[in-house]
Amino acid sequence: MPQVIFDAHQDILWFEQNQQSNKIVQTGIERLINSPIKLVVASVFLDPEETALFSQSQKAQIIEKDIKKYLALINQNKKLCLIKTKKDIEQLFFNDLTGFLLHIEGADFVGSDNLEIIDYFYDLGLRSVGLVWNNKNKLAVPAGVKGSLSILGQELIQKCNQLGVIIDLAHANEQTFFQVIKASARPVSVSHANCFNFCRQHRNLTDHQIKILNDHGGVQGIYFSSKFVSDRGAAINDVIRHIKHSYSLAPHSTMIGSDFGGITAGLVKGLESIDKLPLLMAAIRKEMGIDAVDKIAYQNFLIFLKKVL
């Protein structure tokens, strides 16, 4: 039986809409269906430059449009399903289906006068929100920038906790990271971030952050953007080094968050697409054993999802 994989982050819609500009096919609907990935967190996001002068309402309309594009893709393909509940996840193990859990990367559309928009997106099927992406917004601050979680950000955390929406701290700065963990009544995710110990990029997590995340029931998705794996070009063994380090500090936290579809800063040699994931899983199994590979591939994320959704 192929190794089951839950992938905590892919930019599938963006990739599907920009395939002609991508020389390497990182992901895609047909590839997902024929891969060992049983669940994928599928993102939408706002381009900071294109939407810088947009109103909150205009930004929300773009997000709504993209969520509905995902829903249309799912409805058009009998091998895809929308993940909204724990029961939906459990059904994946008994059906030949790939589950899409919808995620917003950067809640730039949220303002003090429209926080209830999250309720509407939840009703559409949204189950994960990243407070911040690459630019500062009214909620939080991205990695590499000074600043902290706002009062509005705290209110959004409370709403997500009440609804059962995942809070994702990928891209958030370190101060925001610790403030959110303290403020959230539920565990949080860092869907795609590697180990700062091996690659000193500001979006990667320090050992202290990794331990705290594990202690609070959260999860860390190791991802495959070469720039965040190594400063000298990266291969599969470099990714495994991050996985082993994270797992040694946080055995209940480490998972996969590939970022396929959205990697623009260089791909890992030998791990350029979801087609190569079985090679990674085989290498992890060889290096770390069957129990570790199952936890990293899907079990840690599955346990997390059951706590939050």
N, C-alpha and C positions, 0 to 999 in steps of 0.2 A: 504493500500500500504506500503511495507517495506521501511524503511528509506534509502534513497540513500546515499552512502558514496563514497567520493573520498579519496584515501589513497596516501599520498605524498611520501611514501618510502617503498618498499619491495625488498628483495634480492631473487627474485623468481628463477632466473636461478641457482644461487649458491645452493639454497635449493633443486631444482629439481635434481641437479647433485650429491647431498650429502645426499639423503633421508635415506640411510641405516645407516648413522652415527647419525641421529637425532631421539631421542627417542619419541619426541612429534612432530606431524605434524602441524607446525605453519601455513603453507600456501600450495600452489600448484595449478596447473591449474584447476583441476576439482573443488576444493574447491572455487576458485575465481569465476568460472562460476556460481556456485550455491549460492553465497553470495550476500549481498546487495551492494558490491563494484562495482561501474560502471566504475571507472577509477582508475588505479594504476600506480604510477611511478615505473618502473621496472629497477633495477640497474645492471650494470656490474662493476667490479673493478679488479685491479691488486694486487696480494699478494705481499706486500713489500719485504718479505724475499725471495720468489721464484724468483722475478724479479729484485732484487737489482743490479745485474751485467749485466742486459739486456740493449741493446741500445734502443734509442727512437723508432727506426724502429721496433725492436722486440716487444716492449711494444705495439705499435700501432697495430701490427698484431694480438696480443692476443685480444685486444679490438674489432677489426674488426670481428674476428672469433666469439666472444661472441654476438655481435650485430646481426650477421647473424643467430646465433642459436635462438635468440628471434624472428627474422623475420620468421624463419622456423616454430617455434611453432605457431605463429599467422596464418601463411598460412595454417597450417595443421588443424586448428580448426575454424569452421565457426562461433563460438560464441565469437571469439576474433577479435579485430581490432587494427590497429596501429593509434595512435593519432599524427597527424602532424600539424593540423590547428584548428582554432576556430570552423570551420564548422564540423570537425570530432567530436569535443566534443558535439556540439549541437545535432548531430545525435544519441548520446548515449541515450538521453531521449525519443527517438521514436523507438528504436530497442532493441531487446533482446541481447545486446552485452556488452562485457567488454572491455574497452579501455586500451591499454598499451602505456604509454608515456615513451620513452627510456631515460635512465640516465646513465652517467658515474660518478662513485664515486671516485674522485681523478684523476686529469689530469696529472699523472706522465709521460705520453707518449708524452707530449708537450715539445718541445725545441725551441730555437730561429730559427732553420733551418727548422721546419716543422709545423709552426702554421696553415698553410693552411689545415692540416689534419682535422681540425674541419669542414671545408667546405665539405669534402668528407663524414665525419660521418653524417653531417646534411643531405646530399643527401640520405644517407641510411635510415634516419629516426630519428636520435638523436635530442632530444629537451631539454635536461637538462645536465648541467655539474657542478660537484663539484670540485672546484679548488684544494682541498687537501683532503686526507683521513687521515690515521693514521701516515703518515711520511712526513717530509718536502720534498718539491720538488722545481722545478725551478720557480714556480709561487707564492706560498704562504706557510703559516706555520700552522701546526695543533694546536689544543687546548693543553695547557699545555707546549708549547714550545715558547721561545721568538723569535721574528722576525716579519717581515712585508711583505706586498705585494711587489712583484718585478715589474720591468718595463715590463717584459714579461707577468706577471700576468695582468697588466693594459691593455696590448695589447689584451690579450685573452678576457678580459671584453668587450672591444670595439667591437671585432669580434662577440661575443655572442649577444651584443646589436643590431648589424647590422642584424644578421641572424634571431633573434627572438628565441634565446636559453636561457633557464632559467639558472641563476647563483645560485648555491646552496652553502650556507655557513655552512652547517652542518660539524662539525669536525674542522672548522677554528678557530684560536685563536682570542682573543678579538680585538687586533690591526688590524688584517686583516679584521675582520668584519666591523669595522668603515671605514677603507680605501676603501673597496669595495663598501659600500653603498654610499660613497662620489663620487667614480669614475664611478659608473654605472648610465647610463641614464634611465634604466628601474628598476622597483622594483626587489628585490631579495628574494629568499626563504631560510629558514633554515628548511630543510625538516624533520629533526628529532632531536629535542633538547627540554629538559624540563626546568623547572624553578629552577634556582640556589637558590632562596629564600627557597626552600623546600629540595633540595638535592644538596649539594655543590660539585658536580662533574664538572670538568673544561669544559666539553662539553655543559653543561646547560647554559641558558641565564640569565643574570642579569635583574632586573626590567628595568634598563636604556636601555639595548639592546632591550628588548621587546617593549618598548615604541617607540624607534627610528625606529624599524622595521615597526611597525604599521603606524607611521607618514609618512614613505616613501612608503607605499603601499605594503609592503612585508608580508610574511606569516611565521608562526611558527608551525611546526608539532609536537604535543605531541606524545611521543612514549613509548613503553611498555617493554623496557629492565629494569628489576627490579633494577639493580644497579644504574640507572639514575632516578629512581622514588623515592626510599627511601633507606636509609642506614640500615634499620632494617627489610628488607623483605617487599614486596609490594602486595597490593590487589587493586581491582577496585576502592575503595574509595580513595586510594592514587593517582591514575591516575586522578580521577575527581577533586581532590584538585589542581593538576597542571593545569588542564583545566580551572577551575573556576578562578584561579589566573591570568593566561594568559589572559583570556577573560575580566577580570575586568580592566586590563591595556591596552588591545589591542583587542577590540571587532571585528575589521575587519581583524585581523591577525590570530587568533587561528584556527587550523585545526588538522587533524589526519595524523601522519606520522609513522605508526606502527613499522616499521623495522622488521616485520615478515619475517621469512626466514633467517635473519641474526643475530638474538638474541642469543648470546652465553654466556652472563653474568647473566643468570637467568631470568625466566619469571614471570610475574605478576600473582598472584593467582586468578583464575577465568577469566583470560584474556590471555590464553595460545595460542590461535590460532584465525584465522579470523572467525571461527564458533561462537566465543563468542562476536563478535562486536555488535550484536543486544542487548545483555545485557548491554553493555556500553552505547549505544545510548538511551536505555530506562531509564537508571539511570540519564543520562544528561538531558533528557527531564523532568524527575521528579524533578530534582534539579534546573534546570535553565529555563525550558519552551520550547515551540515548536520553537519560533523564534531563540533562542540561539542554539538549537540542529541542526537546518537546516544550520545555518551559519557555525558551527563547522564541521558538517558532510560533507558539500560539497560547500556551497555557497561562503565562503571566498576564497577557492582555485579556484573555477570557475571564480570569478571576477579577481583574480590575473592572471590566465592563459590567459584570454581575453586581459589583458594589455600587456602581454609579447610575446605570440606566434604570 
